[in-house]
Amino acid sequence: MAISAELGEVLEKVVNDLVENGRYNSKSEVLREGVRLVQEREARLRDALERGLADIEAGRTKPLEEVAQRLIEKYEAMAKRS
C-alpha cells in the first residue's frame, strides 16, 4: 500500500540531500528509517513509563517537596561557591 506524505520544504530537502549524498538509496529508505527510529523512541518511552509506574507501586518514590528542597539546597551551595 503506497503512502503519500507532505513533508514540507525543509524536510523534503533533508530527504533529498540524504539520497543525493549516497547515505540512502531512495526517499522510501529514508522514510522507513525515520519510522523505525520513531518506533524505537516510542518503545523506550513505554519502557520508561512502565518502570516509573512499577516504582510508584513499589513505593520507590520521594515526595516532590523533599526532592525540590534538596535541589534548592544544592544549587544555593553551588551559587555560594561561585
C-alpha positions as CSV (number, residue, x, y, z in Angstrom):
1,M,0.0,0.0,0.0
2,A,1.5,3.3,-1.1
3,I,1.7,6.2,1.3
4,S,1.9,9.8,0.2
5,A,3.2,12.3,2.7
6,E,3.7,16.1,2.7
7,L,7.0,16.7,4.4
8,G,7.2,20.4,3.9
9,E,10.1,22.2,2.2
10,V,12.7,21.8,4.9
11,L,12.2,18.0,5.5
12,E,11.9,17.3,1.8
13,K,15.3,19.0,1.3
14,V,16.8,16.8,4.1
15,V,15.4,13.7,2.5
16,N,16.7,14.7,-1.0
17,D,20.1,15.6,0.4
18,L,20.4,12.2,2.2
19,V,19.7,10.4,-1.1
20,E,21.8,12.6,-3.3
21,N,24.8,12.3,-0.9
22,G,24.5,8.5,-1.0
23,R,23.6,8.0,2.6
24,Y,20.4,6.2,1.5
25,N,19.4,4.7,-1.8
26,S,15.9,6.1,-2.0
27,K,13.5,8.5,-0.4
28,S,11.5,5.5,0.8
29,E,14.5,4.1,2.6
30,V,15.0,7.4,4.4
31,L,11.3,7.5,5.5
32,R,11.4,3.8,6.6
33,E,14.5,4.6,8.8
34,G,12.6,7.5,10.2
35,V,9.6,5.4,11.1
36,R,11.9,2.8,12.7
37,L,13.5,5.5,14.8
38,V,10.1,6.7,16.0
39,Q,9.2,3.1,16.9
40,E,12.3,2.7,18.9
41,R,11.7,6.0,20.7
42,E,8.1,5.1,21.5
43,A,9.3,1.7,22.9
44,R,11.9,3.4,25.1
45,L,9.2,5.8,26.4
46,R,6.8,2.9,27.1
47,D,9.6,1.1,29.0
48,A,10.4,4.2,31.0
49,L,6.7,4.7,31.8
50,E,6.3,1.1,32.9
51,R,9.5,1.4,35.1
52,G,8.1,4.6,36.7
53,L,4.8,3.1,37.4
54,A,6.4,0.0,38.9
55,D,8.5,2.3,41.1
56,I,5.3,4.1,42.3
57,E,3.6,0.8,43.0
58,A,6.6,-0.5,44.9
59,G,7.0,2.7,47.0
60,R,10.3,3.7,45.4
61,T,9.4,7.4,45.2
62,K,10.0,10.5,47.2
63,P,7.7,13.4,47.8
64,L,8.2,16.4,45.4
65,E,8.8,18.7,48.4
66,E,11.7,16.6,49.6
67,V,13.3,16.5,46.2
68,A,12.7,20.2,45.5
69,Q,14.2,21.2,48.8
70,R,17.3,19.1,48.2
71,L,17.8,20.7,44.8
72,I,17.3,24.2,46.2
73,E,20.0,23.5,48.8
74,K,22.3,22.0,46.2
75,Y,22.1,25.0,43.8
76,E,22.3,27.5,46.6
77,A,25.5,25.9,47.8
78,M,26.9,25.9,44.2
79,A,26.0,29.6,43.8
80,K,27.8,30.5,47.0
81,R,31.0,28.7,45.8
82,S,31.0,30.7,42.5
